[in-house]
């Protein structure tokens, strides 16, 4: 119980920061246009952003620094909400993990656009991820440059 209590207090403190409040605002704007009936936002101090089968969206303050605008933040958070909408964490899915990532990219971009964010002009955040993390794909995630290329094609960017 103590570990859970400490996590809840830390999450509350992080949420009360200006960054945490901004994350909450963008998250709530996206959720209003989402088909997901239930999600929980957790602002963390980890190195990543993620979502889970139970509807949790974890947003790291470290990842937050890459988003220079609310539209870029909406693109990042929208991706995670799309994973929940698409039920990508249900075992036995038919799509390979990299395809799930591409689909979450596009669906997250569409959700952000539907929520009023100009995400097509905010793909530069992927370039900052390349600089920080490199461009090498992993077993589960495609390269950032291939993800940028697919989203820019959808947006009509040459």
Secondary structure, 3 states (H helix, E strand, C coil): CHHHHHHHHHHHHHHCCHHHHHHHHHHHHHHCCCCCCCCEEEEECCCCCEECCCCEEEEEHHHHCCCCCHHHHHHHHHHHHHHHHCCCCCCCCCCCHHHHHHHHHHHHHHHHHHCCCCHHHCCHHHHHHHHHHCCCCCCCCCCHHHHHHHHHHHHCCC
